[in-house]
Amino acid sequence: MGKFKDKVVCITGASSGIGEATAYRFAEENATLLLIALEEDRLAEVSQQCLNIGAPEVATFPYDLSDLENLPDLMETAWDRFGRIDVMYNNAGISQRTTTVDTDMSMFRKIIDIDFYAPVIITKTLLPKMLESGGGQFVVTTSIAGCFGFPLRCAYSSAKHALYGFFETVHAENYAQNVRVTLVCPGRVRTNISLYALDKGGKRHGKMDAGQAGGITPEKAAKQIVRAVYKRKREIRVGSTELLMAYIKRFFPGLCAKIARKIKPM
């Protein structure tokens, strides 16, 4: 019997990378899945694979998370599909490869909307329902860029820092009501995030960063993440030696700032 049998898990950004890999891991543990992503064709492929490997049911919702206005309606529909959501995994996100000077406000808003406001709206829509139904769990992909700032990530790092403040507050306010939060902090994971990152003029960066290419696989990350969700851990960091920077920031902030200035951002 799978660890998530009879549980409903909703994942944003489920068509690739960490979202896709965690969908497969949850499916292997017999979770019922709600999958949200922009790419309808890929979402259908992921859905079928999840059914093949153990998910009893899968519902898909092609959606652009930058459409904040209609997001509450989407989440109401997602909740009603199976009558509940036990685990809400806010994973979708978009990055950048531009300096602060070159990041215009339209790009800043797009990144903040998708990476921060979308998870906030999703949580505010579902939290009252979870409280009424006896609890639940919010999982969110932050980033090592949410622990400290470094070049070419001004908007991305801002959004990821903000996620910590919001979800730690949700955790503190609702812990006694059986609502838990798991913060997933990836370092370098071999996904397409750098390919789709925004470059000057809002164009796609279109290149795999060397650091990204040398990261751990999404499958390895997913195995650690799903285990942490099952154990209802407060935070998990996934990656390799780059995660040491989070500890350096905590105990030696001056050294962290010096190292961050020298990090090759691509």
N, C-alpha and C positions, 0 to 999 in steps of 0.2 A: 504494500500500500504506500502510495506517495505521500511525502510530507505535507503537500498542499492539497490533498484530496478533499473535496467539498469546500474549497476556498476559491473565491473569485479575485483574480489579480488583474489590475488594469495597468498598462504600460504605454507611455508616450514615447515617440521616437522608436517604434518597434520594428521598423523596416530595415534597419542596418545596425552595425556596430554593437555596442553594449546592449541596446534595447532588443535587437534581434537575438543575440546570444542568451540574454536572460529569459526571453520568451521561451526558447527551447529548453532551458534548464527548468523553468517552472512547469512546462508541459511534461517533461520527464517525471516530475513529481506530482503529476495528475491534477494540476490547477486548471480551473476554468478561466479562460482568458478573454480580456477585452483589449484589443490592440489598436492604438491610435498612431497614425503617421501621415505624412504628406503624400507619399508615393503609393497610389492605389494598387498598381500592378504588383509591386514588391510586397505590399501588405497582404495581398491575396496569396502569394507564394509562401510567405512566412506562416500565415494562418493554416494552410494545408499541411505544411511540415509539422506544425505543432499538433495537429490532429493525428498525424501519422505516428508521432512518437509518444503520445499518451494523454494529451489534453482531451477531456470528455466533450467540451464545447469551446468554440472560439467565435467571437464576434469582432468584426473589424469596423473601424470608423476613419475613413480618409478625411484628414482635416489639417488646415493650416493654422498652427497655434498663434500666428501673429494676428489672427482674427479674434481679438479679445472680446468683442461685443457679443458674439454668439457662443462663446465658450461655455457659459453656464448652461445653456440649453443642451449643448453636446453632452455635458457631464450628467445632466438630468436623464438624458436618453440612455447613456451608458449605465447609470445606476439601475434604471428601470428594466434594462435588458435581462438581468438575472435577479433583480430585486435587492441587490446589495453589492458592495465592493469591500472586500476584506483588506486588500493591500493595494494602495495607489502608488505606483512607481512613476514619479515625475522625472523622466530621463532625458527627454528631448532638449536639444540646445543648439546654438549656433555660435561660432567663434569669429575671430577677426585676425588680420595681419596688417594692421595700420597703426602708425604713431598717433599720439594724442592730437597733434597738429593736423594730421590728415584724416582724422575720424570726424566726419561731419555729424550734425545732430540727428539727421534722418537715420544714419547707420547706428548711432548710439541708441536711439529709440527702438529700432528693430531688434537689436540684441537684447536690450533690457526687457522688451515686451515678451519675447520668446523664452528667455532664460530665467526671468524673475517674475514678471506679472502673470504669465500663464500659470505657473505652479501656484501662485498666490490665489488666483481666481478658482482654479481647480480645487484647492484646499478649502477655500471659503464656501464653495458649493457643496462639497462632500462632508465636511466636518460636522455640521449639525445632524446629518443623516447617520453618520457613524456614532455620534454620541447617543442618538435616539435608539440605535440598534444594539448598543452595548459595547462599542469600541471598534477599533481598527488600527491600521498602520499606514503611515505615510513614509515613503522612501523617496529620496531625492538625490540625483547626481549633482554634486557640487564640482569641485576640482581642486587640485593643488593650487591653482590660480586664485582660489577663494581663501587661501591661507596667507598668501603674500602676493604683491604685484611685481610684474616684470615686463620688459619691453613688448610692444605691439599687442597688448591685451587690455587697454584701458577700460573699455565698455564691458568686455567679457569678465575681467577680474572683478569689476564693480558688481556685476550681477551675481557672481558666485559668492562674493563676500556677503551680499545682502541675503542670499538664501540661508546662510548660517543664522543670521539674526532672526529671520522670520520663523524658521522651522524649530530652532531651539526654544523660541517663545511658545509655539504651538505645543511642543513637548512638555514644557513646564506647566502650562495652563491646564492641560487636559490629561496629564499622567494618571491622576486619581480616577479618571473616568475610562481607563483602559484604552487610551489612545497613545500609540507609540510612534516615534520618529526614528528612522534610520538614515543617517547622512552618509552617502557614498562619495568618497573623495578619491577620484582616480588621479594618478600621475600620467605616465605615458602608456596609452593603450593603442594598439594598432587598428585604429578605425579611420573612417573617411572624414573626420571632423576638419582636418586641415584642408582637404580638397574643397569642402563647401564653405570654408571660412570666407568672410568678406574682406576684399582687398580695396584699394583705392577706387572710388567711384561706385562702390557697392558691388563690384564684380566678384565672381568666385576666384579665390586664390588659385585653385586648380592644381596644386602640387602637394605631394605627400612630404611633410616635414621629415628631416632625417631622424629627429628624436622620436617622432610618432612611429616611423617605420621600424625603429628599434625597440618599441615598447612591447609589453606583454600582449598576448592574443586576447580578443574579446571573450573567447571561450574560457580562458583561465580566469579572467576578471569575473565573468558571470558565475562561475562555480563558487568563488569567494563571496560574491554579493548575495546569491540566493541562500547560502549557508548563514550569512549574517542576518538576512531578513527572517529566516526561520527562527534564529536565536533571539530575534528582536533586539539586536545590538544598537546602541545609540549612534555609533560611528564606525566606519570601516574605511581604511585606506588601501587602495589597490594599485599596484605598480611595482617598481623595482627600486634601485638605489636613489632615484630622484626624490623619493618620499622622505629621505633624510632631511630635505630642506624644511619640511614642516616642523621637525623637531629642532632644527637649528634656529628657525624663526622664534620658536617658543622660548628657548633658553639663551640664544645668542642673537638677538634681533639686529644688532649692528653688523655682525658677520653675515647674516642673511641678506641684508641690504647690499653689502659689498658683492656677494656672490651673484645676487639677482642682476646687478648691473652688467655682469659679464656673461650671463646666460645667453647662449645662441638661441634666439627666439624662433628660428626656423631650421 
